[in-house]
Every structure is written in structure tokens, then in C-alpha cells.
Amino acid sequence: MKTILVTGGAGYIGSHTVVELLNAGYKVVVADNFCTSKHFIINQVEIITSKKPIVFEGDLCNQTFVQDVFNANKYDAIIHFAAFKAVGESVEQPLKYYKNNLFSLINLLDACANNGIKNFVFSSSCTVYGTPEVLPVSEQTPLQVATSPYGNTKQISEEIITDFVKSKEFNAISLRYFNPVGAHKSALIGELPIGSPNNLVPFVTQTAIGKRQQLSVFGGDYNTPDGTCIRDYIHVVDLAKAHVKAIERLFTGISKNRNEFINIGTGKGYSVLEAIKSFEKVSEQKLNYKVVERRAGDVERVFADTTLSNKILNWKAELNLDDMMLSAWNWEKYCKTNNIE
């Protein structure tokens, strides 16, 4: 049984990936400081899978903590999720993002070198493409200047990993996610924003459940069919399964390129209003929303070319927009019933 260290494994994408790894027969160790996640999520993972990951609580920016995690187990691969990810907050507090997102990565890579670990999956983002000039976005699309410190930390992290691979016998895959949404079909884990959400779907579900009076749609005058922004929304479970495929690719050693970048999306663009209409259909809830002025920094449209992930990972998104919205709604209802905030 191979052992995978999952940093940020109690978070939104991390917890869903831990579920898929456990279901695939891996032993999982989670390292998380729980600053943007909840401890009960680990118990929920155990309920879903009948297996419980080992958990270390601490800060990956602390070298002593990182060494303790590596001293405790021998790892066959690492999946690195742990990072701050709020775009707006990163603009307001850039040093917080550069310190956390980059120091944690450097400490992990240093520990990999010291402990002979050679397989690494990095949680990257489509934000590395900035505002793309051509759609769909492929892995060959030139990277534009990042529109936020958060996006810049992803670009810099990819550069750090690239340089590290050149200097060591090391294999890395950076998965560039588009817009993860939805929740596990059990409705036992899902997206749990702390404070005000940064993404559309939690705003949608919180408005429908009554936590928020009104949903603001930022901009109705974009050059799109209905005037609202277009995004490549992908179900978080599909995204989690892509990480299992990436781990399998590293273990089989079939890639001649020791440092790969792979888009993870559906390859389809949905507008904000399409997402809202899908939610209203599957939930049978009428949303109170209002189109307001554009929000600074928003990209008009972006969606992925998924040819590479389909081909070399043998992976393809299976769940559609309705699946995403229904699962998110079931999770929101579960949270309300169980007083989870």
C-alpha cells in the first residue's frame, strides 16, 4: 500500500481528493493547520470511506513541523493543496499570500530532497493564464501577467517546481484547475467558506437557504451571449479523481517529461446566469439576484482545452452543471440541518 501525503487535506478540494485516494486503496496522511477548514471534515471522510487518514495539525511554513511530518512516515508521493486562495484578500494582504504559499512549498520540496521523495502533484490554477487572448486555453497558451498576488503565487510556485525538477531526480505534475464547484454525492463534505464566500456557488446556495438576502451578479454587459462572465465550472469530485490519475501517472513513470502542466476542466464555458438557471431548476428554488456593476479584476470568459488531460491522464469530467448545482444545494441543506457554519 503506497502512502500519499496530502497537504491541506481537510480543505474543500483536499478532502474530496482524500476520499478518492482512500477509495483507490492508498494510505493517506493529511497535514493541515485548519485555518480555513474544520476538524469534523476528517470524521466525515471516515464515514464516507470507512477509513480514517492520519492527521498532523500544524503550519507548513514551520520547518520543524514539516520535518516532524516527514519523520513520522515514509511517503511515496505528495499532493500539495495547502495555500491561501482568496483573490480579493491577496490584493489587500499580498505579503500574507507570498509568505504562506511560497514558504510552505519551499519547505515541502526541501523535505522531499532530504527524504528521497520523488513524486509531487501541485495544486495550480487557471489564474496562471491571466486574461487569455485565445480560447479555449491550452497548456501551450502563453502565461499573462497575473491579475492578483494569489495568481502570481501560483505562477511563481510553478517556476520554483520547474527549477527544482531540473536540479534533482524529481517528477512533478501541476494541475491547473478551472472553477471547482459542487460537493460529494453523500452531502457529507463540500465547500465551507469561512466568512463571506469568494466564489459564485456558495453565494447562490447561501442566498437560496436564507443566509443572504440577495445574490449580486457582477456585470451584465460583457461581450458574452447573456452579458455575464463565462467560466469552466468543474465538479469537485471529477477534479479529485484527476489527482488520483496524476498520482498513477507518476507511479507508472510513463512520462518522458519529468515536469508536466495539465489543465483540469470540462472544456465547456457556462455563464453566471446559466449557472443560476441550472441551480433554480434542480433545487426548485427561485433565487433573489440582481445584476450590478462589474467587479475589478474579473476575466470576461475562460474555459479549458482538456485534450491533454483526456489523453495522458485518461481522465474526463463526467458530471454536468446540473449535477454540480444539485450536490452543492444538498450540502448546503445538510449544513443547515446540522448547524454547520
Secondary structure, 3 states (H helix, E strand, C coil): CCEEEEECCCCHHHHHHHHHHHHCCCEEEEEECCCCCCCHHHHHHHHHHCCCCEEEECCCCCHHHHHHHHHHCCCCEEEECCCCCCHHHHHHCHHHHHHHHHHHHHHHHHHHHHHCCCEEEEEEEHHHHCCCCCCCECCCCCCCCCCCHHHHHHHHHHHHHHHHHHHCCCEEEEEEECEEECCCCCCCCCCCCCCCCCCHHHHHHHHHHCCCCCEEEECCCCCCCCCCCEECEEEHHHHHHHHHHHHHHHHHCCCCCCEEEEEECCCCCEEHHHHHHHHHHHHCCCCCEEEECCCCCCCCECCECCHHHHHHCCCCCCCCHHHHHHHHHHHHHHHHHCCCC
